Amino acid sequence: MIETVTLGNVSLFAELPPDQLAALQERVRVRRYGRGDVVFYAGDPGLSLCIIRAGHFKLTVSTAEGHEMGIDLLGPGEVFGELALFDGAPRSADAIATEPGELMLLDRDEFIHFLLERPSVAVHLLTILAQRLRRDARLLEDVAFLDVPARLARTILRFAVTPPTGGQPTTPRLTQTDLAGLVGTTRETLNKWLGVFEDQGLIRRLDKGRVSVLDSDRLRQRIV
């Protein structure tokens, strides 16, 4: 059974009292996704806020030639799809499950009504939006000014998390295509530099596409 979070574990709603959390829980729908399942495509109408209950989901954009670039990888307790709910515009990216997972979906009308009644939650959401704008600006800077090994090092460090039981920081399960999209390179170039980093003792490639960080300080030095 996959590990799940509750609304009370989601930072956006963490300050709500129990009765309001319970009322909000009654408004959400839980939907399960398998690995590779699409939540929505860019251009789809924004119908609901997506709250990750379990698993990881990637946000990507694609070129006319079919090349994919990753924008973000989000995990339990995080939210996405909020931008289209504010302005009513279509979705701006694809959202795809990278492993089996679950989403709690809050319909747009319910979401807007909820925010109007709770300004503090709206302020918190604005903070999340500001953080993502800074993330997008940094991604543009990385593509413009950093080479592939530097972008790979930054991506690994960004998503590697120390397991609850301890040990080396490790990324979530990612296919080479997923990781290449987040780095902004090809699978062939990605595999080459993963091998270089592994030979240098910076990382270790594990099963199911996970990457363990062995030397974070030296890996961080590659971001130049």
N, C-alpha and C positions, 0 to 999 in steps of 0.2 A: 504494500500500500504506500502511495506517495505521501510525503509529509506536506501538510497544508497549514496555512495561516488563517486567522480570523480577521474580521474587520478591525478589531481592537489592536491587532498587530500592525496595521497599516498606518504609517506615520500621518497621512492625511486626515485620518479619523481618530487618532490615538487620544486626543483630548476630549472627546465626546463622553458624556456620562453614560452609564450602562443602559438607561432607558432609551436614549437617543440612538445608541448603537443597535439596540434590539429593533427599534422602529425602522432604521435604515436597512438592517439585515432582511427585513420582510419585503423590501423593495427590490432587492437584487435577485438576479437569476444566475445560477451556476451552470457553466457549460464546460464539458471536457473536450480536450483536443489531443490528437495523436501527433507523434513526431512528423513534421512536415505539413501539418494541416494549416490552412490559411484562415486567419481571423478576419482580415479584410485586405482589400487591394487599394492602392492609391487610386483616387477617383471615386471610390464608393462613398455613399452618404454617411455622415457621422451620426449614428443612431444611439450610441451608448458609450459610457465610460468603462474602460476595461481595468479591472483590479485583479492582479495576479494572485491567485490562491495557492498555486503549486506549479512547479516547472519553470522553464525559461522561454522567453519569446523574443525574437529578433525583429527590429524595425529596419527596413531596407528601402532603397530607391533603385530603379533600373533605368538604363539608358535605352534609346531606341534600338541599339544593336543587341540588347539583351544582357549587357554587362550589369552585374549587381554590386552595389556598394552598401555596406552596413552602416547604419546610423547609430544603433544602440543594441545592447543585449540587456534585457530586464528580467528580474527574478521575483520570487515571492515577496509580497508586501508592497511592490511598486505598481504604479498606475501608468496607463498610456491611453491615447486616443482622446485626450481632453481638448485638444486645440480645435478640432472640428465642431465640438459641442458649443464652443463659445461663439464662433462666427458663422456657423451653419454651412461653411464651405465643405467640399468633399475631402476625404482623407488625403493626406499629403505623402503617405508612405505605405508600403506593404507591411503587414504584421503576420509573422509566421511562427509556429511552435517549433522549437529546436529539440524538444523532447516531450514525452507525455506530460500534460499539465491541465490545469483548471483555471478558468477565469470567473470572476464575479462581475456580472454586467449590470450596470445601472443606466436605465433608459434616459435619454436626453431631457425630457420634460421633468422627470423625477429629479435628475441631477441639478437642473437649473433651479427648480423649486427648493431643493435642499440648500443650495448656496445662498439663495435670497434670504432664507431663514437663519443662516449661520454665517455672518460676515467673516468670522475668524477662520473658517475653513476656506473661504474664498481667498483670503490673504495668504494662507499656507499654499494654496494651489498656484497663486501668482509667483510665489517663491520657487516652486518646482519649475514653472515655465521659464523663469529667469535663468535658473541653473541649466536648463536645456538649451536656451539660446547661447549661453556661454560655451556649452559643449559643442554645439554646431559650429560656432566661430573657431574653436580650437581644432575641430576636425578639418576645416578648410585650411587653417594654417599648417596643420600636419601634412596634408596632401601637397601644399604648395612648397613647403620648406624642408620637410624631413624625407630622408630616403627610406627604402623598404625596411631595412633592419631596425632603424629608429622607430618607425611606426609599429612594427611588430613588437618590439620591446615595450612600448607604451601600452599597446593593446593588451598584452599578457598581464602586465602589472595592474592595469585598470580593472580587469575582470577576475583576477586570481584572489581567492578568499581562503583564509585559514579554516580548515574543517573544525567543527565543534569539539571533536575529540583530540584536536591538536595536530601537529605535523606541518608540512610545507604548504604554503599557499598554493591553491590549485584552481584552475579555471573550470567553469561548467563544461558539460559535454558539448563539443562543437565539431562538426565535420570540417574537413579542410576547406570546403567551399564556403562554409559559414565564416571561418576564421579569415580566409583570404578576403571575403567581402568586407569584414570589419577593418582589416588592415588597408584595403584598397590596392590589392595586387592580384596576380594570378596564382592558381594552385601550385604551379611548377616553381615559381619564385618563392612562394611561401614555404614549400617543402624544403627547398634548398637552405633557406635561412633558419628554419627550425633545426635542421641537421647541424648547421654551423653552431648555433647556440647550444645544442646538446653536446657537441664535441668539446665545446669550451667550458662545459660544466655549469652553464647558467640555468638550464632547464632540464626536465626529463619528460618525455612523451609517455603518457599512460594509456590505458585502454579507453575505448569509447571516445576518443578524440580529446581527452583532457590533457592539460599541460601543467606540470608541477614546477614551481619556481624554486631553484636550489640556491641561487645567489642573487637576491634582489638588488643589492648595492651595485654589483657589477653589471647587472642587467639595466639598471637605471642609468649607468654611465653610457650605455649605447644610445640614449636619447639625446643626441647632439645635432 
